[in-house]
Amino acid sequence: MHRRLPAEWEVQDGVLLAWPHADSDWRDNLEAVARVFTEIARTISRFERVLIVAPKIESVWAQLDRSGTDMRQVTLHRIPTNDTWARDFGPITVLEDNVPVLLDFGFNAWGLKFAADLDNRITGHLARLGAFGTNKVRIPGLILEGGSIESDGAGTLLTTSACLLSPNRNPHLDRQGIEQTLGSLLGAHHVLWLENGFLAGDDTDAHIDTLARFCPDDTIAYVRCDDPADEHAAALMAMESELRAFRTADGRPYHLIPLPWPRPCYGEDGHRLPATYANFLLINGAVLVPTYAVPQDAAALKILAEIFPDREIIGIDCLPLIAQHGSLHCVTMQIPRGVLP
């Protein structure tokens, strides 16, 4: 059997979102963050379907309808949730002989940092409601978040050792064991490990989707800090050196494209927030790019337009999202073609 994890730029059926609500960490700025989610859903609905889970769906439907969202593209499911980080508790879809199989990995809130009992059950709940049609849903028995891995669609994964080797995730597996498991479950035969790189304020133990992203044609877009006085400078410079040393499965260097370093953003209590342009989302015909109301936003949009010349580049104001230490890619999970009925 040939098994592979599709690249994000491959054709999709839709995107999964988990809507913010008053019983989540968003309670204090719910109105602002709901506007961000509405804009994300409205934009995605121009290109593909939007699958939304929420404890209460009537108000979500009304808000989307008022926003100009194409409601023919929206499906809502009433499901209880802890939070909104669909990237990390949503299904990871592999293709087995080109047939989609949804993997329901365990989610323990980035190494037991927060409550996750409801979010860990969302994929199974959706499957029982028929959201994935007749496609198989498999429970691998491994803790793994979608934001922790990047796939080129051809058997290479990019990840970070700080996350995947965290003792609160899969303490029974060492690096070799993780690689063997990813090979078996995702068809990965080439795993690239970053030992350096972090974002202050990040809860995920250095998810790869905040630092470096696979793009078509053996390209990696990555964050580069151009301020030597910044607390990230040394670690990101070391990460850049690692990326330069990486080789494709057939031995060629990657085409590396640095993304701008946004002006620092801070929370109300003064702690630094993990703003990053690497947290973009690829959908059919478009790239949704997080922006933060800083001067570097325009340069980030321009660079991603050069990487994806055949897609519409759309900025989404994600300043409210990073208040809870995530961004645009973190709150979305793409659903590949052939999954949604």
N, C-alpha and C positions, 0 to 999 in steps of 0.2 A: 504493500500500500504506500502511495506517495502522499505525504502529509506536509503541509506548509502553512505558515502564518502570513496572510496577505499583507502587502504594504498598504499604508493608509491612503496612498494616492490611487489605489485601484477602485473600481466602480463599487458604489455603495447603494444599499436600499434606504438607509436612513441613519439617524443619530439618536441615541438615548440621552435623555435629561432627567434628573431628579429635582423637582421643583422646591425652592426654599419655602420654609414655613415658620410659624411663630414658635414651634417647639424645637427648632434647630438652633444652631449657634448664630443664625442670622437675625434673631429676634430684635436686636437693637438697631439694625439698619435694613429691615426687611423690605421697605418700599424701594430703596435705592437698588438693592441687589435683585429684586423682582423685575425692575426695569432692564437690568442687564440680561437676565434670563429671557425676558420677552423679546429683546432685540436679537439675541442668539437664535431663538426659535423662529422668529419672523424671517430672519435672513436665511436660515437653513431651509425653510419651507418654500423658498423660491427655487430650490435646486433638487430637493429630495424630501423624504418623509421625516417626521419628528415623532418619536415615541417618548411619552412623558409619563413618569410615575409621580404621584403626590398623594398625601393622606386625604386631601379634599380637592376634588377636581373641578367643581362648578365654578369657583372663583378664578381658577387658572384658565378655564375655557373662555370665560367672559373677558378676562384681561387680554388674552391673545386675540380674540375676535375684534376687540376695540383697536388693537395695534395695527391691523391690516395684515396679520398673518394669514396665509392661505390655509384655511381650516380643513380643506379637503386633504391636506397633507399631514394632519395632526391626529394622533391617537393618544388618548389619555387613559391611564389605568389607576384605579384607586388602590394604592398600596402604601402602608405605613413606612416611613423612612426616618433614619437618624439625621442624615445630612444630605449633601448634594454632589458628592464627588464621584460621579458616574464612571469616570475613567478607571477608577480603582476597584469598584465593586461590580461593574457591569461585565457582561460575558465577553470573553476573548474568543473570537471565532477563527477556527482553523479550517482548512480545506483538506478533506481526505478523498483522494482521487476526484478532486474538484467538487465534492459534496460538502456543504457547510456542516460543521459540528461545533456547537457552542460549549465552551469550557467554563464551568462555574467554579473558579478558584475560590479558596477561602480568603476572606477579607477580615483582618483583625485591627483595622484602623492604624496602619503603619507601625506595627509592632506594639500593639496594646496601649496606644496613647489615649484613645477616646472610646466611647461606646460605639459599637458597630453591629449589634445583634440584629437590628432590623435591616440594615443595608446589606448584610451578609446573606440575607434570604431573598433579595429582590429578584435575582435572575431566576431562581426556582419558582418564585411566585408568578413571574411573567410567563414562564413556560407552562405552568398549570392553567393560566388564563388563555393559552393559545396564541400568545403574542409572536411566537416563532414558528407557527404552523406545525408541520410534522417533523421539523428538524430535530435531531438528537441533541439533548443537553447532557453533558457528562460532568461528573464531580471528580476532579483528579486527586483531591486530598493533599493539596499543596497551597500554601499561602503565597499569593502572587497578585500584584496590582498592575493594571494596564499601563499606568504611567511609568513603571519601572523598566519597561522593555521597548525597544524600537526594532522593527523588522524591515528589511529591504525587500521582502517578498520572495527571496531566492535562497533562504536558508541561513542568512546571517542575522544575528541579534546584536544590538548595542545595549549595554547596561552599565550599572555602577556596582562596585563591590560593597560600598557603604550600605546600600539598600538590600541587595539580594543575599548578602552574607550577614545581615543583621541577626543577632542571636534570638531576637523575639519573633522572628518569622518562621524559619525552618531550621532550628538548631541541630536537627539530626543529620543535616546535609552540609558537607563542605563544598568548596568550589567545584571540585570534580563531580560530586554528586548532583549539584545544581545543574551543571552543564549536561550531564547524562539525562537528567529528568527533562530539561528543556528540549533536548534532542528527541526524546521519546514522545513528548506531548505536542511540541510545536514544529517538529521537523527541522530543528536548528542544528546545523552541522558546523557552524562557525560562530563562536561567541566572543565578542570584543568587550573587555572589561575596562572601564575607567576607574582608576584608583584615586583620582583627584577631581576637585570641583564640588562646589556647594553654593547655596544661596542662603544668606542670613534670613531667618524667619521661616524657613521651610520646615514643615513637619514630617516630610516623607523620607528623610535620610537620603537626600540627593537623588530624587527621581530623574531619570535620563531625559524625560520630556520637558524639564526645566533648563537643561544644559546643552544638549546636542540632539539633532534630529536627522534621520536619514531622509534624503530627497532623491529624486530620480537621477539616473546616470552617474551612480557612485559618488554622489555629492553628500556632504554632511554640513548642515548649517549649525553653528554653535555660538554660544555667548563668549564674548571676549571683553575683558575689562581693560579700558585704556587709561585708567587713573591709577598710577603706581601707589598713591596714598590710600586707596580704597582697601578695605579689609579682605576683599575677594581677590586682589591682584595676584598674589603668589600662587594660590590654589588654581586659579583659572589659567595662569600662564603654564603651570605644570600640566593641566588638562590639555591645553593646546599642543604641548609637546607630545603627549600621548596620542592625540588624534593624528598628528603628523606621522607618527611611527606605525599607525594601523595600516593594514593592507587588506584588500578585498580577498575573497576566497581563492581567487586565481592569481594573487600576488601583486596587484597594482595598488599604488597609493590612492587615497580618496581625494576628491576635489573639495577642498575646505573653503567655506564661505563664512566669515565672521558676521555676527549680528551686532547691532549697536548696543552699547551699555547704557541703559536708561538712567537718567538722573535719579538719585536715591529717593525712595518714597518711604514715609514713616507713618506708623499708626498713631492714634491719639495719645497713647502713653509714651511715645517716643521711640518704640522699637522699630527696627528696619523691616520692611515688607519685601517679599520675594518677587519683585517685578522682573519679568523676563520675556523677551520676544520669541524665545524658542517654544513657547507654549501655544503655538498656532495650531489650527485645526484644518485639515484637508477634507473637503467634501467634493461632490461631483461638480466640476466646473468652477470651483472657487477655493480661495484660501481665506479663512477668517483669522485675523491677526489681532492679538490683544494690544490695546494702547492704554496709556497711563497719564494722559494729559501732561506730557513732558516733551521737550524739544526734539528728542530722538525718535518720536513716533513716526515722523515723515520718512526718515531714513530707513527705518525698519520696513515700512510698507514698500518703499522703492526697491530694497534689496530682495524682498520676497517676490516682488513682481518680476525681477530678473531671473530668479530661480524657477518660477512657475509662469512663464510667459503666456501660456495658453489658458490661464485661469483668471477669473476676476479676483482682485485683491480687495478685501473688505475689512476695514478697521472696526473693532468693537471696543468701546470704552470699558475696560476691566478694572479700573481703579477700585470700585467697590468690592470686587472679588478678592483682591490680594489682602484685604483687611482680615480675611480668614485664611490667608497663606496659600491660596491657590489661584489659578487663572483659567483662561478659556479652555484649553485642552483638558484641564483637570476636571471640568464639570460636564464633559461630553464623552460619549463612547460611540464610535462609528459602528454600524451594522453592515457587513459586506453584502454584496448582491446574492440573492437566493435565500435569504433568511426570513424576511418578513412576508407573510401571506398576502 
